[in-house]
Amino acid sequence: MYKTWRLAACLLCMLGVGRENELYGENPSIAYRQWQGASRDGSSYLEAQVANLTGLRRGDCLIRIDEYADSAGKDFSSGNYFESRVYLRVSFDWDADKFAFVRIGSQDVSPYDAGKLTAGKRNELEGGFVFDQGKIAHRDLVAGAGRQDQGKLAQLLESFDVPQLNRIGFSAFGSSFRTDSRPLEYSPALLPGNSKVVEIVGPELKIVAVNEASPTYRTIGSWRWDSERMSITAWELDAMVVVDGLAGEAPGFREELTWELNNDVRVPIRIFSKQFVGANAAQDGVYYRTVDARLHWFSVNQTLDDKLFEARRVDSIQSLRDAADPKLLKTDL
């Protein structure tokens, strides 16, 4: 494992700050110029994706997430390298107001010291909750177990960093698993009316949306839409600070998405995300993160077993491990 850390760190160093546009897709200023010159509205394609996600009312899936992150200081003299693998079991019935979530796995943290990675430590990441019409049962390694007769689902989703499965392609899956409580739109950072088709290559269309929030700040979102598969294949979001007419680019992230038609709904089966943040104001360093999520769906829009939402699902660490055990699958994700 330690050799894996060192190899990844060397690769990150070789990539360097100047390669962010190669890593994260097109230069955002190019996308902005494409958007300025386009006239064809692109909102209908994004609306189709929204309609598909809105149609996902019930589901039960197992997710494997491999994550690598590096917060390196100048010359890799400080900061940490992170590597983790977790399995998540996500079960939900929006109409019945029920949700269950389980996480098992671990994270290895290796600190930098004078440009070298040193021996790190392993953090166990186990916890979960069951929400059934306001009644809550939960367990984690820090707070232990607990139950309450009345609570809010939104608070649980945020505190346990639950993936936003109904916002994939519009909110960054890899940057944070925190839940956005606002209604599903195109993206919290973008205006729907500004979506334009800027390029068509075969069955794929490139759609760009721009939100010029102020004279000095704008965000640019780009989607690749496959008109044959009727789904988004990639999307990225960049921020730009404009000062005296000069644009300072800040690449945010890029995601590649793979979908599968299941019970008349297209559900994600893989999400590969790269994030890059340039200069670290505190350390003059870099922050880089890669997330590879693979999803197996046990059920889509079908009646779910009530046992999925029983409080005993989180009674013990062993019950958590049983719920998200990858051996539930015939093959690995």
N, C-alpha and C positions, 0 to 999 in steps of 0.2 A: 504493500500500500504506500509506504514511504517513497519508493522509487517512482510510483505513479505520480505522487505529488511533485517530486523534483522534475520529472519530465514535463508535466503540465506547466510548471512555473517557467521552465526554460522556453517552452513554446510561446508562452505569454510575453516573455521578455523579447523574443525575436519578432513577435507581431508588432509591438511598438505602438505608440500613440498615433503615428501617421498613417496607419493602415485601417482606421475605423471605417472608412467608406467602402473598402473592399469587403470588410466583415459584415457590414450592416446594410448592404444594398447600395442603391444609387445615391449620389450626392444630393442632399435635400434641396439645394438651390436649383439643380436640374429639374427635379420634380415640380418645384414652384414655377419655373418658366414653362414647363409643359402645361401646368394647370392654367396659367395666364393665357396661353394661346388656344385652349380648348373651349368648345362651346356646347358639346353634347352632354346632357345631363346623365349622371351615373347613379343617381339615388335609387332607381328601381332595382338595380342588382343588389344593392346593400339591403334594401327593404325585403327582398326575397330571403336573404340570409337571416334577417331579424325574424321574419315569419316562421322560418324553419326552427330557430332556437326557441321561439315562443311556444311552438307546438310540442316541445319536450316537457311534458307534464309530470311523468313518473319515470324513474330509472333506478338501476342498481348496477354499479360498476366497480371494478378494481383497477387502480392506477398505480403504475410503477414510475417513480420520478428519480432520475439520476441528475444530480446537480454538482457543478463545479464553479467555484467562485474564488476570486483573488482580489484582495484589497492591499496592494503593494505600495509602500512608500517610495520615495525617490531612491533610485538605484536598488530597489528591493531591500532596503535597509530596515524596514518596519512593516507592520501589517500582518495579515494572516492568509493562509490558503485553506479553503474549505472544500470538502468532498463528502457527499452524502448519497445514500440510497434509501428511499422510503417507499412503503406501500400504503395506499389509501383505499379505504372502502367507503364509497359514497352511495347512500340510498335515500331517495326522496320521493315524496308525493305531495306536490304543491297544492293540489285540490283538497286533500285530506289534512293539510297542515301538519305533515310529519317529515322528519329528517333524521338521519343517523349518519355519524361520521366516525371513522376509526383510522388512526395513524400508527404504524409500527416502522421501526428502522433506526438508523443512527447517522451521526455526522462526525467526521474526523476534522479536527482543527489543528493546523500546524503553523506556528508563528515564524516570522522571519527574524533573523538576528544577524546583522552585518552582512546582508546579502545572501544568506543561506537559510534554508528551511531547517528548523530544529524539530526534535521529537515533539509530537503533539498529544492531544487527548481525544477521547471519544465521548460524544454526548449521545445518550439514548433519547430517541424521539418517539415516545409512546403516549397515546392519549386518545380520548374520544368522548362523544356525547350522543345522547338520544333525546330528541325533541318530539313530543307527541301532544299537539294541541295545547301548548303552553307548559305542560309538565316536562321537567328536565331531569336527566341523570347524566353525570359526567365523571370523568376520571383523567388525571394526568400525573406525571411523576413529581411535579412540584406541589400542587395543591391537594393531591390525593383525590378521594372520591367524595361525591356530594349529590344531593337531590333537592329539588325544590318544586313546589306545586304550581308556580306561575313564573314565567320568564319570557324573554324575547329572543326569537331565533336569530335576528340580526346580530345581537351581541355575541352569541355563540359562534356564528360563522366568522366573525372578525377575530375573536380571541383564539380560535383554533386554526386560523389561516386556511379556511376551506376554499378549494378552487372554485372559480366562478364558471361552472359548466354551461350556464345559459348566457354567457357573454363572450364566448370564445370567438376570436376574430374581431372583437371590438374593444376588449380590455386586455391588457398584457398579462397572459397566463404566467409567464416566467418572471416578471419583475416583482410581483407580490401576489400572494393568494388572498389578500384581504378583500372583503366583499364590499361592493359599491351598492348602497341601498337605493340609489336613484333608479328610475325606470330605464329599461333597456332602450338605448338609442344607437346611434352609430358609434359614438365614443364620447365619453365625458368631455374630451378636449376639442371635439370637432363639431362643426355646424353642418347638419344634413344638407341644407340647400346649397352648399359649396362643393358638392361632389360632382366631378366631371370625368368622363371617359377620355383619356389622353392618348391611348395607344391600343391597337388591336393587332395581335400576332396569332394567326390560326384561331383556335377556340378560346384563347385567353385574352382578356381585356385588362388593361391597367386603369384603375380608378384612383384619382387623387382628390383629397379634400383639404382645404386650408381654412384655418381659423386665425384671422388677424385680430387677435384680442386687443391689441393696443398699437400705437405707432411704433413701439419698440420691441414688440414680441409677437411671434406667430408660431403655430404648430402646423405640421404637415403630416397627413396620414396617407399612405398608399396601400392599395389592395390589388392583388391579382385574382381575377375571377375566372373560373373555368366554366364556360357556357355549356359545355357538354355534360359535365358532372354537376352543374348547378351548385357550386360551392366555392368558397374562398380557399385558394391554395397558399397564399402568403400575404402577410400584412406587416407594415412597419410604421413607426411613429417617430418623428424627429421634432426637435424644438429649435427655433432660431431666434436669436436676439439681434435686432436691427438697430444700429447706432449710426447716426449721420449717413444713412444710406448704405452702410456696409453690413453685411450679414455675417454674424458669427454662428457657425454651425455646431450643434450639439446632438450628434446621433444618439437616439434613445435605444431602440431595440428592433429586432426583426424576428418574425415568427414564420415557420413553414408548417402548414396544417394538412393533415390527411384525414379524410372522412369516409364513412361507410354508411350505406343505406340500410336502416334497420327499422322494420315495422313502419315504413313510410316516412321516417324521419332520418335526416343525415346527422350522424353523431360523430364526434371526433374520435379517432383511434390513435393518432400520434400528434404531438405538439413539440416542435423543436424550436427553441428560443435562444437567441444570442442578445446580450445586452452589453453596452459599453458606455461608460461615463469617463470623460476625459480627465483633465487635471483635478486632482483632489486638493481643495483649497487648504486643508489642514496639513497634508503631508506632501503636496506636490507630486502625487503618485497617480496610479490608475486603479480603476475598479472594473472587473470583467466577470461576467457570469454567463454560464451556459446551462440550460435546463432541457432535458430530454424526457418527455412524459409519454408513456404508452398506456392506452386504456383498453380494458376488456369489459364489454357490456354483457351482464347476465340477463338484463331485462330492459326493454324500452317501451314505455307507454302501455305496460301490461299490469294487471293486478299484482301487487306485491304481498308477500307473506307477512302477516302481522308480527312474526317473530323478529323481523329485521328491526322493529321499533320497540322491542321490549327492553326495559331498563337493565335486565341482567346481561345484556350485550356488553355493558361496560362495568360489570361487577368486579372484575379482576384484570390484572395484566394478561393473564392467560386467555381470558375471554376476548380481549382486544386482539391478541395474536391469532387466535382462531378465526376471527372475523375477517382479517386482512391477510391470511396466510396465502402466499403465492401457490402453494400446493393445491389450492382449490381449482386451479387451472390444470388442464392436461399438458399444456406446454407453457414455457416461460413467456412472459410478455416481451 
